[in-house]
Amino acid sequence: MTSILDPKNTAAPSVFAPSALLRDARRQKGLETVDVPTVCILDPDGDMVQHLRQSGLSQPFKGWPCYHTDLDTFSLAGQTVGIIGRVVGAPFAVLVAEELFASGCQLLLSITSAGQITPHSPPQFVIIDRALRDEGTSYHYTPPSEYSDADPRLVATAMAALRPNWNVAVGSTWTTDAPFRETEEAIKAAQSKGVLAVEMEAAALYAFAQASGAKVLCLAHITNTMGQKDQDFEKGEAGGAADSLRVLAAIVTSMGSALR
């Protein structure tokens, strides 16, 4: 295999499994095998993790064996959930997702700030129902296609939970590996497809979910216009963490049946 353009047998099992990596990481670190919380959150921006730590609301999960990240736990919607910050980009997000589901996670929520593609008034939350595959990771999990799709049941459940109280939309995003190559031509092409925002993880996470059967839901918090206006990137209270946590609490409350 010499090129990302070469055909891939996405149905073939991988020789390298996350369980093998975690097994040896635990051995090297002297950790017992313990399950992570049933619900876990990816926080690419890291604002929620920072807010929770500074507020004394979270604590380290000492049994997490990942070489690259720290897992914190905190109480959300009456249950203990896990959260990992700074998981930026498709390859990193899927690497961590693989490890979380190999460690007992049953539902993974990812919420990231995103750039506006279709004009509206940010900030706004988007429940991502599909994502344009402008990254490389997803093609190792599912055959080539224009989009990676979310589980429609998870999307519907989240929308029902959020619609009464939040400025929320359901729609598509553009997942890119190259945020500083968001050219005018590429943005116009995304606009022509009705894409709402651009982010860096959803297409790959949805392809992983489709291939593995894992329950994954991605949200975008549209907070900027890619620096095209003054005082851009304003996320709200605590760097957007306060609103994001309230949104996640509503979703987690509604998702009980999805975990059975």
Backbone as JSON, one array per atom type, in Angstrom:
{
  "sequence": "MTSILDPKNTAAPSVFAPSALLRDARRQKGLETVDVPTVCILDPDGDMVQHLRQSGLSQPFKGWPCYHTDLDTFSLAGQTVGIIGRVVGAPFAVLVAEELFASGCQLLLSITSAGQITPHSPPQFVIIDRALRDEGTSYHYTPPSEYSDADPRLVATAMAALRPNWNVAVGSTWTTDAPFRETEEAIKAAQSKGVLAVEMEAAALYAFAQASGAKVLCLAHITNTMGQKDQDFEKGEAGGAADSLRVLAAIVTSMGSALR",
  "N": [[0.86, -1.18, 0.0], [0.85, 2.0, -1.07], [-0.19, 4.54, -1.4], [-2.68, 6.95, -0.51], [-4.62, 7.0, -2.38], [-4.82, 4.46, -3.37], [-6.86, 1.52, -3.74], [-8.75, 0.25, -0.96], [-9.33, -2.45, 1.25], [-11.86, -2.26, 3.06], [-13.35, -4.01, 4.53], [-11.68, -5.88, 5.6], [-10.12, -7.27, 8.51], [-8.14, -5.46, 10.94], [-4.69, -5.91, 11.6], [-3.47, -4.67, 13.72], [-4.81, -3.96, 16.73], [-6.86, -1.9, 18.87], [-7.17, -2.93, 21.45], [-4.85, -4.4, 21.88], [-2.87, -2.42, 22.0], [-3.76, -1.02, 24.28], [-3.58, -3.0, 26.21], [-0.77, -3.39, 26.48], [-0.03, -0.82, 27.16], [-1.23, -0.58, 29.67], [0.25, -2.52, 31.01], [2.85, -1.42, 30.94], [2.43, 0.92, 32.37], [1.55, 0.05, 34.77], [-1.21, -0.29, 35.37], [-4.5, -1.25, 36.37], [-7.09, -3.1, 34.67], [-9.81, -1.32, 33.91], [-13.12, -0.24, 33.23], [-14.02, 2.58, 31.22], [-16.26, 5.44, 31.67], [-19.7, 4.94, 30.63], [-20.75, 6.87, 28.88], [-18.92, 9.06, 26.94], [-17.05, 12.02, 26.07], [-15.7, 13.93, 23.44], [-13.68, 16.75, 23.3], [-12.57, 18.8, 21.3], [-11.64, 21.52, 21.28], [-10.94, 21.92, 23.91], [-12.01, 23.62, 25.8], [-14.15, 22.95, 27.51], [-12.98, 20.99, 29.16], [-10.98, 22.53, 30.41], [-12.58, 24.44, 31.77], [-14.06, 22.77, 33.52], [-12.0, 21.68, 35.09], [-10.86, 23.99, 36.24], [-13.0, 24.82, 37.74], [-13.19, 22.9, 39.62], [-14.78, 20.69, 39.16], [-14.26, 18.31, 37.94], [-12.36, 15.23, 37.8], [-9.28, 13.41, 37.48], [-9.24, 10.41, 35.55], [-7.78, 7.76, 36.59], [-7.27, 5.24, 35.62], [-7.04, 5.31, 32.88], [-5.38, 4.27, 30.03], [-4.3, 5.43, 27.74], [-1.71, 6.58, 25.61], [-1.57, 9.17, 24.67], [-3.42, 11.0, 25.64], [-5.37, 12.5, 28.32], [-7.94, 11.39, 30.45], [-10.72, 12.75, 31.94], [-13.28, 12.7, 34.5], [-16.66, 13.62, 35.22], [-19.77, 14.83, 36.64], [-22.71, 14.67, 34.83], [-25.91, 15.38, 33.86], [-26.85, 13.74, 35.88], [-25.25, 11.47, 35.82], [-22.02, 9.83, 35.79], [-19.67, 10.86, 33.52], [-17.16, 10.64, 30.92], [-14.49, 12.71, 29.69], [-12.39, 14.03, 27.17], [-9.93, 16.25, 26.21], [-8.65, 18.45, 23.59], [-8.55, 16.81, 21.33], [-7.9, 16.91, 18.35], [-8.71, 16.9, 14.94], [-9.18, 14.44, 12.34], [-7.63, 11.88, 12.28], [-6.62, 11.71, 14.93], [-8.94, 11.92, 16.49], [-10.35, 9.57, 15.79], [-8.51, 7.6, 16.53], [-8.56, 7.91, 19.35], [-11.28, 7.43, 19.79], [-11.49, 4.72, 19.01], [-9.98, 3.57, 21.1], [-11.51, 4.29, 23.34], [-13.98, 2.93, 22.94], [-13.03, 0.35, 23.0], [-12.59, 0.21, 25.64], [-14.9, 0.21, 27.11], [-16.7, 2.31, 26.63], [-19.94, 3.32, 25.54], [-21.41, 5.25, 24.27], [-20.41, 7.93, 22.35], [-19.89, 11.33, 22.3], [-19.11, 14.13, 20.37], [-18.11, 17.47, 20.34], [-17.41, 20.37, 18.73], [-15.94, 23.59, 18.03], [-16.75, 25.47, 15.08], [-16.4, 26.67, 11.7], [-18.37, 29.05, 9.96], [-20.21, 28.23, 7.08], [-22.63, 28.25, 5.44], [-24.42, 31.23, 5.45], [-25.54, 32.58, 8.52], [-26.51, 33.45, 11.85], [-24.02, 33.25, 14.04], [-23.37, 32.57, 17.59], [-24.27, 29.16, 16.9], [-25.63, 25.92, 17.36], [-25.07, 22.86, 15.69], [-26.44, 19.8, 14.94], [-24.82, 17.26, 13.54], [-25.71, 15.64, 10.69], [-24.58, 14.48, 8.5], [-21.34, 14.36, 6.96], [-19.07, 15.91, 4.77], [-16.47, 14.18, 3.16], [-13.62, 15.2, 3.3], [-11.08, 14.38, 4.12], [-8.56, 12.03, 5.24], [-8.83, 9.78, 6.91], [-11.37, 8.49, 7.06], [-11.6, 6.89, 4.8], [-10.29, 4.58, 5.28], [-12.03, 3.12, 6.72], [-14.64, 2.93, 5.63], [-16.02, 2.34, 2.35], [-15.28, 4.53, -0.5], [-17.2, 7.53, -0.68], [-19.31, 10.41, -0.98], [-20.19, 11.55, 1.42], [-20.06, 10.94, 5.0], [-22.38, 9.39, 7.06], [-24.48, 10.08, 9.88], [-25.95, 8.13, 12.55], [-29.31, 8.0, 12.12], [-31.19, 7.74, 14.17], [-29.91, 8.59, 16.5], [-29.49, 11.25, 15.8], [-32.14, 12.18, 15.57], [-33.05, 11.83, 18.2], [-31.39, 13.57, 19.63], [-32.1, 16.02, 18.44], [-34.79, 16.27, 19.2], [-34.41, 16.6, 21.91], [-33.11, 19.05, 22.07], [-34.42, 21.02, 20.55], [-36.53, 22.58, 21.84], [-35.25, 24.56, 23.42], [-32.9, 25.64, 22.37], [-30.86, 27.35, 19.93], [-30.63, 25.58, 17.4], [-29.66, 23.46, 14.72], [-30.18, 20.87, 12.3], [-27.94, 19.39, 10.12], [-25.48, 19.28, 7.45], [-21.88, 19.09, 7.53], [-18.58, 20.1, 6.55], [-15.8, 18.2, 6.61], [-12.47, 18.74, 7.09], [-8.96, 18.16, 6.62], [-7.21, 20.22, 6.5], [-7.26, 23.09, 7.74], [-6.22, 25.61, 7.14], [-6.32, 25.72, 4.46], [-8.73, 26.42, 3.46], [-10.1, 27.48, 0.92], [-11.51, 30.14, -1.14], [-12.78, 29.03, -3.35], [-13.22, 26.37, -2.47], [-14.91, 26.84, -0.29], [-17.16, 27.98, -1.57], [-17.94, 25.77, -3.06], [-18.72, 24.03, -1.02], [-20.82, 25.53, 0.04], [-22.61, 25.37, -2.11], [-23.56, 22.83, -1.82], [-25.14, 23.0, 0.35], [-23.94, 22.88, 2.81], [-23.42, 23.54, 6.25], [-21.3, 24.22, 8.0], [-17.74, 24.13, 8.73], [-15.47, 21.72, 9.93], [-13.29, 19.39, 11.7], [-13.42, 16.65, 12.34], [-15.81, 15.05, 12.1], [-16.55, 13.47, 9.77], [-14.77, 11.33, 9.74], [-15.2, 10.18, 12.28], [-17.85, 9.33, 11.99], [-17.59, 7.47, 9.92], [-16.0, 5.56, 11.2], [-17.88, 4.81, 13.17], [-19.9, 3.69, 11.58], [-18.55, 1.5, 10.49], [-17.89, 0.0, 12.73], [-20.12, -0.25, 14.32], [-20.39, 1.32, 16.54], [-21.84, 3.76, 18.75], [-22.0, 7.02, 17.91], [-22.15, 10.52, 18.03], [-21.9, 13.64, 16.53], [-21.45, 17.11, 17.07], [-21.48, 20.5, 15.98], [-20.36, 23.63, 17.03], [-21.05, 26.56, 15.87], [-18.98, 29.19, 15.67], [-17.51, 31.1, 14.39], [-16.31, 32.93, 11.48], [-14.2, 31.97, 10.04], [-12.24, 33.87, 10.58], [-12.92, 36.11, 9.08], [-14.05, 38.47, 9.82], [-13.97, 41.23, 12.17], [-13.25, 40.67, 15.65], [-13.84, 37.94, 15.77], [-14.48, 34.43, 16.46], [-15.74, 34.32, 18.96], [-16.98, 32.58, 21.6], [-18.71, 32.48, 23.74], [-19.84, 32.22, 27.2], [-17.28, 31.2, 29.42], [-15.53, 30.42, 27.37], [-17.32, 29.21, 25.66], [-17.87, 26.87, 26.93], [-19.86, 26.67, 28.9], [-22.4, 26.78, 27.59], [-22.06, 24.6, 25.86], [-21.85, 22.43, 27.62], [-24.39, 22.46, 28.76], [-25.95, 21.85, 26.53], [-24.97, 19.27, 25.98], [-25.77, 17.98, 28.33], [-28.56, 17.94, 28.02], [-28.76, 16.24, 25.82], [-27.57, 13.85, 26.77], [-29.36, 13.21, 28.8], [-31.53, 12.51, 27.24], [-30.7, 10.26, 25.92], [-30.84, 7.81, 27.19], [-32.24, 5.43, 26.46], [-30.87, 4.73, 24.18], [-28.63, 3.49, 25.03], [-29.22, 0.98, 25.83]],
  "CA": [[0.0, 0.0, 0.0], [1.78, 3.12, -1.21], [-0.84, 5.83, -1.58], [-4.05, 7.04, -0.01], [-5.5, 6.81, -3.52], [-4.95, 3.04, -3.68], [-8.06, 0.88, -3.18], [-8.59, -0.33, 0.36], [-10.31, -3.45, 1.63], [-12.35, -1.78, 4.35], [-13.97, -5.12, 5.25], [-10.65, -6.74, 6.18], [-9.76, -6.9, 9.89], [-6.82, -4.87, 11.15], [-3.74, -6.68, 12.4], [-3.2, -3.88, 14.93], [-6.08, -3.71, 17.4], [-6.72, -1.01, 20.04], [-7.05, -3.72, 22.68], [-3.44, -4.78, 22.06], [-2.15, -1.23, 22.46], [-4.16, -0.72, 25.64], [-3.03, -4.06, 27.07], [0.63, -3.13, 26.79], [0.06, 0.45, 27.87], [-1.52, -0.87, 31.08], [1.4, -3.25, 31.56], [3.97, -0.49, 31.13], [2.09, 1.95, 33.36], [1.12, -0.57, 36.02], [-2.62, 0.03, 35.57], [-5.5, -2.3, 36.32], [-8.07, -2.97, 33.61], [-11.08, -0.78, 34.39], [-13.92, 0.37, 32.16], [-14.29, 4.02, 31.23], [-17.71, 5.66, 31.76], [-20.53, 4.52, 29.51], [-20.82, 8.02, 27.98], [-17.69, 9.86, 26.89], [-17.13, 13.24, 25.25], [-14.5, 14.52, 22.86], [-13.71, 18.21, 23.4], [-11.39, 19.21, 20.53], [-11.13, 22.83, 21.67], [-10.41, 21.85, 25.27], [-12.6, 24.63, 26.69], [-14.93, 22.3, 28.56], [-12.04, 20.37, 30.11], [-10.36, 23.61, 31.19], [-13.6, 24.99, 32.66], [-14.37, 21.79, 34.56], [-10.86, 21.58, 36.0], [-10.73, 25.23, 37.0], [-14.14, 24.91, 38.65], [-13.13, 21.79, 40.56], [-15.92, 19.82, 38.9], [-13.83, 17.06, 37.32], [-11.21, 14.57, 38.4], [-8.62, 12.51, 36.53], [-9.57, 8.98, 35.54], [-6.41, 7.25, 36.69], [-7.11, 3.97, 34.92], [-7.02, 5.5, 31.42], [-4.02, 3.91, 29.64], [-3.9, 6.03, 26.47], [-0.4, 7.24, 25.61], [-1.6, 10.51, 24.09], [-4.46, 11.86, 26.2], [-5.85, 12.33, 29.69], [-9.39, 11.28, 30.58], [-11.32, 13.26, 33.17], [-14.68, 12.36, 34.69], [-17.47, 14.61, 35.94], [-21.18, 14.49, 36.69], [-23.51, 15.35, 33.81], [-27.27, 14.81, 33.76], [-27.04, 12.72, 36.91], [-24.37, 10.31, 35.71], [-20.61, 10.1, 35.6], [-19.25, 10.75, 32.13], [-15.76, 10.91, 30.67], [-14.22, 13.78, 28.72], [-11.0, 14.14, 26.74], [-9.74, 17.49, 25.5], [-7.61, 18.67, 22.57], [-8.51, 15.72, 20.34], [-8.13, 17.72, 17.15], [-8.43, 16.3, 13.65], [-9.78, 13.13, 12.1], [-6.87, 10.71, 12.73], [-6.51, 11.68, 16.38], [-10.26, 11.65, 17.05], [-10.7, 8.16, 15.61], [-7.61, 6.82, 17.39], [-9.08, 7.95, 20.71], [-12.57, 6.75, 19.78], [-11.21, 3.28, 19.02], [-9.54, 3.18, 22.43], [-12.62, 4.44, 24.28], [-14.94, 1.84, 22.78], [-12.36, -0.87, 23.47], [-12.46, 0.31, 27.1], [-16.19, 0.2, 27.76], [-17.59, 3.38, 26.21], [-21.09, 2.89, 24.75], [-21.89, 6.4, 23.49], [-19.39, 8.98, 22.25], [-20.35, 12.63, 21.79], [-18.03, 15.06, 20.05], [-18.64, 18.8, 20.09], [-16.27, 21.2, 18.37], [-16.24, 24.85, 17.37], [-16.71, 25.29, 13.64], [-16.51, 27.88, 10.9], [-19.62, 29.22, 9.21], [-20.21, 28.1, 5.62], [-23.89, 28.86, 5.02], [-24.6, 32.4, 6.32], [-26.55, 32.66, 9.56], [-25.99, 34.26, 12.96], [-23.39, 32.48, 15.11], [-23.14, 31.12, 17.67], [-25.36, 28.23, 16.68], [-25.26, 24.51, 17.43], [-25.53, 22.01, 14.6], [-26.35, 18.35, 15.06], [-24.3, 16.89, 12.22], [-26.33, 14.41, 10.2], [-23.63, 13.89, 7.57], [-20.16, 15.21, 6.81], [-18.26, 15.75, 3.57], [-15.26, 13.43, 3.5], [-12.42, 15.86, 2.77], [-9.99, 13.98, 5.03], [-8.06, 10.73, 4.81], [-9.06, 8.68, 7.83], [-12.61, 7.76, 6.84], [-11.48, 5.96, 3.69], [-9.77, 3.32, 5.81], [-13.11, 2.46, 7.46], [-15.77, 2.66, 4.74], [-15.69, 2.61, 0.94], [-15.42, 5.92, -0.9], [-18.51, 8.14, -0.89], [-19.17, 11.85, -0.77], [-20.47, 11.88, 2.81], [-20.26, 9.97, 6.07], [-23.69, 9.66, 7.65], [-24.74, 9.78, 11.27], [-27.08, 7.26, 12.87], [-30.46, 8.9, 12.15], [-31.89, 7.64, 15.45], [-29.23, 9.47, 17.44], [-29.76, 12.62, 15.37], [-33.52, 12.52, 15.92], [-33.15, 11.92, 19.65], [-30.73, 14.82, 20.04], [-32.88, 17.17, 17.99], [-35.97, 16.37, 20.06], [-33.98, 17.08, 23.21], [-32.58, 20.42, 22.02], [-35.23, 21.97, 19.8], [-37.33, 23.55, 22.6], [-34.53, 25.58, 24.2], [-31.62, 26.03, 21.8], [-30.71, 27.7, 18.53], [-29.98, 24.37, 16.91], [-30.06, 23.0, 13.39], [-29.65, 19.59, 11.82], [-27.42, 19.58, 8.77], [-24.2, 18.7, 7.07], [-20.65, 19.86, 7.66], [-17.43, 19.75, 5.7], [-14.66, 17.8, 7.44], [-11.21, 18.96, 6.38], [-7.69, 17.95, 7.31], [-6.34, 21.36, 6.25], [-8.07, 24.29, 8.0], [-5.66, 26.8, 6.53], [-6.5, 25.62, 3.01], [-10.15, 26.64, 3.18], [-10.04, 28.5, -0.12], [-12.8, 30.68, -1.57], [-13.38, 28.04, -4.24], [-13.71, 25.25, -1.68], [-16.05, 27.31, 0.5], [-18.3, 28.1, -2.47], [-18.38, 24.42, -3.4], [-19.46, 23.52, 0.13], [-22.09, 26.27, 0.08], [-23.5, 24.86, -3.15], [-24.11, 21.57, -1.33], [-25.95, 23.26, 1.52], [-23.17, 22.61, 4.02], [-23.59, 24.61, 7.23], [-20.1, 24.6, 8.74], [-16.54, 23.34, 8.48], [-14.83, 21.23, 11.15], [-12.14, 18.54, 11.4], [-13.49, 15.29, 12.89], [-17.07, 14.3, 12.02], [-16.62, 12.47, 8.7], [-14.01, 10.15, 10.15], [-15.87, 9.54, 13.41], [-19.03, 8.64, 11.49], [-17.15, 6.28, 9.19], [-15.64, 4.58, 12.25], [-19.11, 4.32, 13.79], [-20.58, 2.83, 10.62], [-17.79, 0.26, 10.33], [-17.76, -0.75, 13.98], [-21.37, -0.34, 15.05], [-20.33, 2.17, 17.72], [-22.77, 4.89, 18.79], [-21.25, 8.27, 17.89], [-22.87, 11.68, 17.53], [-21.04, 14.82, 16.45], [-22.09, 18.42, 17.01], [-20.64, 21.65, 15.7], [-20.76, 24.91, 17.63], [-20.56, 27.54, 14.9], [-18.54, 30.33, 16.47], [-16.61, 32.0, 13.66], [-16.39, 33.0, 10.02], [-12.82, 31.73, 9.58], [-11.45, 35.08, 10.74], [-13.24, 37.06, 8.02], [-14.59, 39.71, 10.39], [-13.34, 41.61, 13.43], [-13.76, 40.06, 16.88], [-14.35, 36.61, 15.44], [-14.15, 33.33, 17.39], [-16.34, 34.5, 20.28], [-17.72, 31.34, 21.85], [-19.67, 32.61, 24.82], [-19.38, 32.09, 28.58], [-16.24, 30.19, 29.67], [-15.06, 29.91, 26.08], [-18.36, 28.37, 25.08], [-18.03, 25.63, 27.69], [-21.12, 26.64, 29.65], [-23.49, 26.38, 26.69], [-21.8, 23.24, 25.35], [-22.18, 21.46, 28.67], [-25.85, 22.4, 28.89], [-26.42, 21.1, 25.36], [-24.63, 17.86, 26.18], [-26.61, 17.45, 29.4], [-29.88, 17.64, 27.45], [-28.63, 15.07, 24.95], [-27.32, 12.67, 27.59], [-30.63, 12.89, 29.45], [-32.45, 11.91, 26.25], [-30.09, 9.12, 25.25], [-30.83, 6.62, 28.03], [-32.71, 4.25, 25.74], [-29.9, 4.37, 23.15], [-27.53, 2.73, 25.64], [-29.69, -0.34, 26.23]],
  "C": [[0.9, 1.24, 0.0], [1.11, 4.48, -1.23], [-2.23, 5.8, -0.99], [-5.05, 6.85, -1.13], [-5.68, 5.35, -3.89], [-6.23, 2.47, -3.09], [-7.76, 0.22, -1.84], [-9.69, -1.35, 0.62], [-10.82, -3.09, 3.02], [-13.04, -2.88, 5.16], [-12.95, -6.03, 5.93], [-10.34, -6.32, 7.61], [-8.36, -6.31, 9.95], [-5.94, -5.8, 11.97], [-3.5, -5.99, 13.74], [-4.53, -3.48, 15.54], [-5.88, -2.77, 18.58], [-6.55, -1.77, 21.34], [-5.6, -4.13, 22.95], [-2.62, -3.61, 22.57], [-2.48, -0.95, 23.92], [-3.62, -1.75, 26.62], [-1.59, -3.74, 27.45], [0.83, -1.79, 27.46], [-0.23, 0.24, 29.36], [-0.35, -1.59, 31.73], [2.55, -2.29, 31.87], [3.7, 0.52, 32.22], [1.64, 1.38, 34.7], [-0.33, -0.3, 36.36], [-3.47, -1.22, 35.53], [-6.44, -2.05, 35.14], [-9.4, -2.53, 34.22], [-11.81, -0.14, 33.22], [-14.02, 1.87, 32.34], [-15.8, 4.21, 31.4], [-18.44, 5.27, 30.48], [-20.63, 5.62, 28.45], [-19.51, 8.79, 28.07], [-17.84, 10.98, 25.87], [-15.76, 13.58, 24.7], [-14.68, 16.03, 22.81], [-12.5, 18.76, 22.64], [-10.81, 20.55, 20.94], [-10.49, 22.83, 23.05], [-11.04, 22.82, 26.24], [-13.42, 24.02, 27.81], [-14.03, 21.67, 29.61], [-11.42, 21.43, 31.0], [-11.35, 24.18, 32.2], [-13.9, 24.04, 33.82], [-13.24, 21.68, 35.57], [-10.74, 22.83, 36.87], [-11.84, 25.4, 38.02], [-14.15, 23.81, 39.71], [-14.23, 20.77, 40.37], [-15.52, 18.47, 38.3], [-12.64, 16.49, 38.08], [-10.57, 13.64, 37.38], [-9.12, 11.08, 36.68], [-8.24, 8.23, 35.47], [-6.2, 5.93, 35.95], [-7.04, 4.08, 33.41], [-5.61, 5.27, 30.9], [-3.5, 4.59, 28.38], [-2.56, 6.76, 26.6], [-0.5, 8.74, 25.32], [-2.53, 11.49, 24.78], [-4.68, 11.58, 27.67], [-7.37, 12.28, 29.66], [-9.8, 11.81, 31.94], [-12.74, 12.73, 33.28], [-15.37, 13.49, 35.46], [-18.93, 14.17, 35.87], [-21.94, 15.34, 35.67], [-24.86, 14.63, 33.71], [-27.44, 13.63, 34.71], [-26.2, 11.47, 36.76], [-22.94, 10.73, 35.5], [-20.23, 9.85, 34.15], [-17.76, 11.05, 32.02], [-15.61, 12.01, 29.64], [-12.73, 13.85, 28.44], [-10.87, 15.4, 25.89], [-8.63, 17.44, 24.47], [-7.48, 17.53, 21.58], [-8.88, 16.32, 19.0], [-7.79, 16.92, 15.9], [-8.91, 14.87, 13.56], [-8.94, 11.96, 12.6], [-6.82, 10.58, 14.24], [-7.86, 11.32, 17.01], [-10.62, 10.17, 16.93], [-9.78, 7.26, 16.42], [-8.17, 6.76, 18.82], [-10.44, 7.26, 20.8], [-12.41, 5.24, 19.81], [-10.84, 2.82, 20.43], [-10.66, 3.28, 23.45], [-13.61, 3.29, 24.15], [-14.33, 0.49, 23.14], [-12.27, -0.91, 24.99], [-13.8, 0.46, 27.8], [-17.13, 1.33, 27.42], [-18.72, 2.8, 25.36], [-21.69, 4.01, 23.91], [-20.82, 7.47, 23.53], [-20.02, 10.21, 21.61], [-19.14, 13.5, 21.53], [-18.66, 16.41, 19.74], [-17.46, 19.76, 19.89], [-16.75, 22.54, 17.83], [-16.01, 24.69, 15.87], [-16.87, 26.63, 12.95], [-17.78, 27.89, 10.08], [-19.38, 29.05, 7.71], [-21.47, 28.74, 5.03], [-24.21, 30.03, 5.96], [-25.79, 32.26, 7.27], [-25.9, 33.43, 10.7], [-25.36, 33.36, 14.02], [-23.46, 33.25, 16.43], [-24.42, 30.32, 17.47], [-24.83, 26.82, 16.79], [-25.86, 23.76, 16.26], [-25.36, 20.56, 15.01], [-25.99, 17.85, 13.67], [-24.93, 15.58, 11.77], [-25.49, 13.74, 9.11], [-22.49, 14.88, 7.36], [-19.42, 14.88, 5.53], [-16.89, 15.17, 3.92], [-14.02, 14.04, 2.83], [-11.27, 15.63, 3.75], [-9.6, 12.56, 4.63], [-8.47, 9.55, 5.66], [-10.27, 7.84, 7.46], [-12.48, 6.69, 5.76], [-10.84, 4.64, 4.08], [-10.86, 2.51, 6.51], [-14.3, 2.1, 6.58], [-15.39, 2.99, 3.31], [-15.92, 4.07, 0.57], [-16.87, 6.34, -1.14], [-18.33, 9.62, -0.61], [-19.3, 12.23, 0.71], [-20.3, 10.67, 3.72], [-21.54, 10.37, 6.8], [-23.74, 9.28, 9.12], [-25.85, 8.74, 11.38], [-28.31, 8.15, 12.99], [-31.24, 8.85, 13.46], [-31.24, 8.54, 16.49], [-29.49, 10.94, 17.09], [-31.16, 13.04, 15.8], [-33.69, 12.68, 17.43], [-32.55, 13.22, 20.15], [-31.56, 16.03, 19.64], [-34.12, 17.35, 18.86], [-35.61, 16.93, 21.43], [-33.62, 18.56, 23.2], [-33.53, 21.44, 21.42], [-35.98, 22.98, 20.69], [-36.54, 24.74, 23.15], [-33.29, 26.15, 23.53], [-31.75, 26.44, 20.35], [-29.91, 26.58, 17.86], [-30.53, 24.01, 15.54], [-29.55, 21.59, 13.19], [-29.17, 19.81, 10.4], [-26.05, 19.0, 8.59], [-23.05, 19.67, 7.34], [-19.63, 19.35, 6.65], [-16.27, 19.44, 6.65], [-13.39, 17.92, 6.62], [-10.02, 18.6, 7.26], [-6.82, 19.2, 7.28], [-7.1, 22.66, 6.48], [-7.52, 25.55, 7.37], [-5.55, 26.68, 5.01], [-7.98, 25.68, 2.66], [-10.25, 27.81, 2.2], [-11.44, 29.0, -0.47], [-13.52, 29.68, -2.47], [-13.97, 26.87, -3.46], [-14.92, 25.64, -0.85], [-17.29, 27.43, -0.37], [-18.84, 26.72, -2.87], [-19.17, 23.81, -2.25], [-20.81, 24.22, 0.27], [-23.09, 25.72, -0.93], [-24.15, 23.54, -2.77], [-24.99, 21.76, -0.1], [-25.26, 22.97, 2.84], [-23.26, 23.81, 4.97], [-22.29, 25.11, 7.82], [-18.94, 23.71, 8.35], [-15.89, 22.98, 9.81], [-13.81, 20.17, 10.75], [-12.27, 17.08, 11.82], [-14.68, 14.45, 12.43], [-17.07, 13.2, 10.97], [-15.91, 11.19, 9.11], [-14.68, 9.43, 11.31], [-17.12, 8.79, 12.94], [-18.66, 7.4, 10.67], [-16.72, 5.18, 10.16], [-16.9, 3.98, 12.86], [-19.83, 3.35, 12.86], [-19.87, 1.48, 10.51], [-17.82, -0.61, 11.57], [-19.08, -1.0, 14.7], [-21.41, 0.49, 16.31], [-21.34, 3.31, 17.6], [-21.98, 6.19, 18.95], [-22.15, 9.37, 17.35], [-21.97, 12.9, 17.62], [-21.89, 16.08, 16.36], [-21.04, 19.47, 16.68], [-21.22, 22.88, 16.4], [-20.19, 25.99, 16.72], [-20.26, 28.84, 15.63], [-17.74, 31.35, 15.68], [-16.89, 31.96, 12.17], [-15.0, 32.84, 9.41], [-11.99, 33.01, 9.59], [-11.74, 36.15, 9.72], [-13.9, 38.34, 8.53], [-13.88, 39.99, 11.71], [-14.03, 40.91, 14.6], [-14.47, 38.74, 16.59], [-13.98, 35.63, 16.55], [-14.64, 33.59, 18.82], [-17.28, 33.34, 20.55], [-18.79, 31.45, 22.92], [-19.02, 32.39, 26.18], [-18.4, 30.93, 28.73], [-15.76, 29.56, 28.37], [-16.04, 28.99, 25.4], [-18.65, 27.12, 25.87], [-19.39, 25.55, 28.38], [-22.27, 26.18, 28.77], [-23.28, 24.95, 26.19], [-22.17, 22.19, 26.37], [-23.68, 21.35, 28.87], [-26.47, 21.63, 27.72], [-26.16, 19.61, 25.55], [-25.48, 17.23, 27.27], [-27.99, 17.08, 28.87], [-29.83, 16.39, 26.59], [-28.45, 13.8, 25.77], [-28.6, 12.25, 28.31], [-31.56, 12.13, 28.5], [-31.96, 10.58, 25.7], [-30.14, 7.83, 26.07], [-31.22, 5.37, 27.28], [-31.7, 3.8, 24.69], [-28.78, 3.51, 23.71], [-27.96, 1.35, 26.08], [-29.78, -1.26, 25.01]]
}
